[in-house]
Amino acid sequence: MKEGFAYTGVGILTTLVNGLVFWVALKIADPLIANLVAWIVAVVFAYGANAKLVFGRKVTRSGFRSFCLLRLASLGLENALFALGLWLNGKPLPLKAAIAVVTVVANYVGCRKTVFRKEDSHAISHDHRPLPQ
């Protein structure tokens, strides 16, 4: 239960980072490009915050790779839903907010089942070198 609250808090912060970067990037780029830029910044933030604050793990290269692969899958889902919403004449910011709910749930389930499994004391591989600072 405590983990769920921590994940929710980090998820809210990640969503705010994503939304803020999206909002800024939207002023100079196409909505799908703005979404990609926001996603990249949010993934870097989310991995570090989830590893340390939610799951109590070291930040590792292999963990980051696994996390990025999971997040790439959810980006595909997010972009598909976003493109559909734009095609249906939806407004970018409300669409982004609605899709964020689906994305947060999918990411938590994916993190818990793969990147930060309970039966593992570390991320998926045995590469435990810290990421460069």
C-alpha angles and dihedrals in degrees: 000000000000089000090052091054092047090048090049091051093049089044091054091049091046090049090050091049090048093047095047094049089045092051092050094043091047088066091064106022145047112274094251092049090047088051092052093050091048090049094053093051092044094049093054090048094043096051094053094042095046095045094050106028105030108028100022094230136141118257105249137173093240092047090050091049091050091046091050092050090051091047091048088059091050090046088057090052091045094049092046091052091043094050090048091050092049090048087054088054095255120162113252100233098047089045090051091052094049094046091049090070092057091044095051093052093046092048095050093051091047094048094048093047100042123008099034103026114173095227089057120075090202140022120294101283133045094247100113099164111135118245114255113267 
